[in-house]
Amino acid sequence: MSDRIDEAADVLHRLLLEAQDSAVTSETAAALLARKDTTGLRYVLLARSCAAATWTADEIQAALDCDPDWLTAEGADRLIKQLRELAMDSDADVRDEAQRILARLRPREEWARDPGRDAI
């Protein structure tokens, strides 16, 4: 994907919200998240906020929830940092999505301090 991603914003948005083919939505979201940058995540969050069809929102959410990079310590730390940045984005829809995800997450520092964690 080009470093000039903003030039393709309209196309990316249409691909993420593709109503006829869920694979297009999934693959576009996965490609943007694979960039591991705030810009790619921002486009996915914006599309998630605009997804009218339930399955489209579900496909985008699945891409967010199933990103294997976020299962690593480095990836989880990067995600939290990017979400915190996007929680202050100029676009209210992006802000809301970032805040929604952050509310669902427990920071890794809490996992390490949780005494009941090993009991499960």
N, C-alpha and C positions, 0 to 999 in steps of 0.2 A: 504494500500500500504506500502511496506517495507520502512524502513528508508534508505535502501541501493538502492535507486532508480537508481543510476548511473549504477548498474549492469544490470538493465533491459532496458537500453537506446535503444538498437537496437529493442527490442520487442515493446517498447512504440512508437518509431518512425514509425514502420510498422503499428501499430494499428491506429495511428493518420492519416496515409496516406492510409488507407484501401480503395482500389478502388472499391470494390464490395458491400460494406455495409456502408451507411452513418451513421447508428446508432452506429457502432463500433467507427467511428471517433468522433461523438458527445459525446458518453459516456466516451471515453478515455480522451478527452479534459476536460469534466466536472469533471471527477475524479481527474485529475491533478490540475485543478484550485481549487477544493474543499480543497486541501492541504493547501491553503492560504500561500504558501511559494514561494520564488523566483525560486527555482529549478523546481517546477511544471510549473510555468509560463514560464520559459525559454524553457522547452521542447515544450510547446504549440506554443510559438513564432517561434522556430526553424522549427517546422512542417509547420506552416503557411507560412514561407518564402519558403519552398520547395514544397508546394502544387501545382502540375501542373494542375490537373483537377479543373476547376472552381468550381464545386459543393463541392469538398474537401476543397478548400480554404474558400468557403462560410460557410461550416459546422464549421470549426475551428473558423472563424471570429464570427459566431453566438454564439459560446460558450464563446468567449471573451466578446462580446457585451452584452450578456444576463446573466452574472454572477450576481445573486441578491446581493451577498455580497458587490459588488462595488457600490450599491445604498445607502449604509450606510456611514456615515462620516468616521468611522474607516476603513471600507473596501476601500473607495476611497483614503484615505490617504495612506493606505498600498500599493494599486495598484500604485499610483504615485511614492512612494518611490522605489518599486521594479522595475518599468519601468525605473526610473532614473539610478538605479544600472545596469540594463541590457543594457541601452543605452551606457554603457562603456564596454560591454562584449568583450571577446577576439574573439568571432565568429562574423564576419561581418554581417551575415544574422540575427542573434539575435539582434545585435545592430540596424540594419536598421528597423526591425519590432518594436522594442521598441520605437525608435525615431518616427516612423510613427504614432504610437498610441499616444504618448505624444503630437505630433503636433495637433492631433484632440481634445485633452482634454483641457479644461480650468480649471486651478487649483481652488479648492473649495474656496480659499481665494478671488478670483475674483468674484465668484458667490455671496459671502456675501457682497461685495462692490458694486455690480452692481445695481444702483438705478432703472433701468427699469425692474428688475426681478419681482417685485410684480405687475407690471402693466399688465402682461400677464395673 
